[in-house]
Amino acid sequence: MLASSRTAAASVQRMSSR
């Protein structure tokens, strides 16, 4: 659960960084 949330947040941040 937490791991999944962390992965999703990282993915979103990476896209947002663009």
Summary of the structure (lengths in Angstrom):
residues: 18
radius of gyration: 8.1
end to end distance: 26.3
largest distance: 26.3
contacts: 29
relative contact order: 0.19
helix: 89%
strand: 0%
